Amino acid sequence: MTEEADVVVVGGGIAGLITARELGRKGLRVTVLEARDRLGGRVWTDHRLGRDLEIGGTWLHWTQPHAWSEVTRYGLDITRGPRPEEAYWLAGDEVRTGTLDGFMELIDPGMRRLLHETMQRIPRPHDPLSEPGLKDVDGANLRDKLDELDLPVEEYRANEAAWVGHFNAPLEDGAYTSALRWTAATAGSWHLMHEASAVFRLAGGTRSLVESIAADTDADIRTSTEVAHVEHDADGAVVTTTTGERITARRVVLTLPQNVLGGLPVSPALCAEKQAATEEGTASKGVKVWIRVRGPITPFFAYSSASHPLSVVRTEFVGDDDAVLVSFGADARRISPNDLDAVRDALRVWRDDLEVLEVTGHDWVADPLSRETWLIQQPNQLTRYFAAQQRAEGVLHFAGSDYANLWAGFIDGAIESGHRVAREVTAGLTETA
Ligand SMILES: Cc1cc2nc3c(=O)[nH]c(=O)nc-3n(C[C@H](O)[C@H](O)[C@H](O)COP(=O)(O)OP(=O)(O)OC[C@H]3O[C@@H](n4cnc5c(N)ncnc54)[C@H](O)[C@@H]3O)c2cc1C
């Protein structure tokens, strides 16, 4: 039997849910098809290690207009982890101990020099391709740009580790322009960029956002429903699931991550740029690990270097007799978030006094429904593919944080893209009505 909808949205992450909500408000019949057995996609609040942990996306900020608008709309409470009272970093083989402010002062000269051309290259972060000169630097990777600064080794390693925290990628794979985009979104301030991307979170978890949006739409939302094939022509599309259900629609919105989209069978095929972007893949192939240690401990922050399996670790929850740390590394192939021994060894680079009790995480890179963590482009992908990645193809439209203008790769970007595509779809349907 073939069902009918005005719009089928493929993917029940934040971008898909926002798209569905906005289209529903226009009176359209929307069906959301999500392959996982839960909504949220790359945001996922799960109860592990005795706490509600964010296995995927976590932090948001009032400088992220689309995310903050949702915070206000649903009255969501904001919280933050404990302020770090100690910081650890490396100078060669030696571990330095100080304060987070001291570490920030250490990386400040490198950050300023690295990012000095931010607003010249991306003067309008909501329109990242507005400056033609961007092409001149889009071929550079972040490693080469850091090397050009010729920093003293302690500053170099510290800057490197801070960037692994941001990029979740080997720095030689990540585009320098991705660093510029993040910093342009905070008007050139690296301090504010750092705060925006790593401090404040939802008290009720990202689950509270996902549930609020899902409860605010009449869309027919189906989980455990994977799309296997999309056929389209000028009049509409047929979406077929892996179990053989068929839904016809006037428009289809695909919200799949860059590393997944090109692998979905679509006929006629998606444009060459969208496919090439998937084949090349994003730079982001890192890992996020949650670690429960025996307590009490003093909240701390630690940075190593890009060559360590874990480059950044910080305290996110403190209890009376335990604490939970969150950590990031550049390459998920180098450390499994569920390997307690490997994680304990990785922590020893700074501290051998911590007793690791449990570890957990999710390998988003191996996960066939994401194949990446948060978007960091490879060199040249912004100027080669971005415009085509956003572009509709007949009745197919493309939402997703990876294709956002302002905070691409963030929760904010997912929301932005949902609004953009809902507007495009509504306009298209009004024209053809
Ligand atoms: C470890 C990690 C940490 C992060 N940290 C932050 C952070 O602190 N702050 C921040 O703002 N952002 C962060 N992010 C990024 C943020 O989570 C994402 O950018 C955002 O959630 C992406 O939303 P989306 O809807 O565009 O994509 P997704 O959430 O990936 O949604 C796409 C959906 O499509 C589904 N799907 C895929 N294929 C099919 C198919 N064939 N049929 C049906 N469904 C399919 C997927 O299951 C998924 O649910 C992080 C991400 C990760 C992984």
The ligand as an ORCA input file, in Angstrom:
! r2SCAN-3c Opt
* xyz 0 1
  C      30.016     13.746     20.213
  C      29.325     14.999     19.707
  C      29.440     16.161     20.419
  C      28.813     17.331     19.957
  N      28.870     18.476     20.718
  C      28.122     19.541     20.375
  C      27.973     20.642     21.260
  O      28.476     20.619     22.391
  N      27.199     21.700     20.863
  C      26.563     21.709     19.647
  O      25.868     22.689     19.344
  N      26.670     20.669     18.801
  C      27.410     19.588     19.141
  N      27.458     18.496     18.324
  C      26.840     18.588     16.999
  C      25.314     18.472     17.019
  O      24.929     17.429     17.870
  C      24.854     18.211     15.591
  O      25.383     19.181     14.701
  C      23.342     18.233     15.425
  O      22.703     17.539     16.461
  C      23.011     17.651     14.059
  O      21.607     17.630     13.877
  P      21.019     17.227     12.459
  O      19.570     17.086     12.624
  O      21.552     18.116     11.415
  O      21.702     15.804     12.138
  P      21.502     14.393     12.912
  O      21.318     14.655     14.357
  O      22.636     13.542     12.503
  O      20.125     13.861     12.331
  C      20.054     13.087     11.156
  C      19.109     11.943     11.439
  O      18.929     11.185     10.259
  C      18.801      9.813     10.654
  N      19.058      8.983      9.474
  C      20.235      8.752      8.848
  N      20.035      7.961      7.768
  C      18.709      7.677      7.726
  C      17.880      6.919      6.838
  N      18.376      6.283      5.761
  N      16.566      6.847      7.106
  C      16.022      7.491      8.174
  N      16.749      8.215      9.038
  C      18.087      8.316      8.798
  C      19.830      9.660     11.746
  O      19.586      8.542     12.546
  C      19.649     10.982     12.492
  O      18.708     10.868     13.550
  C      28.074     17.318     18.754
  C      27.942     16.111     18.047
  C      28.560     14.976     18.507
  C      28.395     13.692     17.739
*
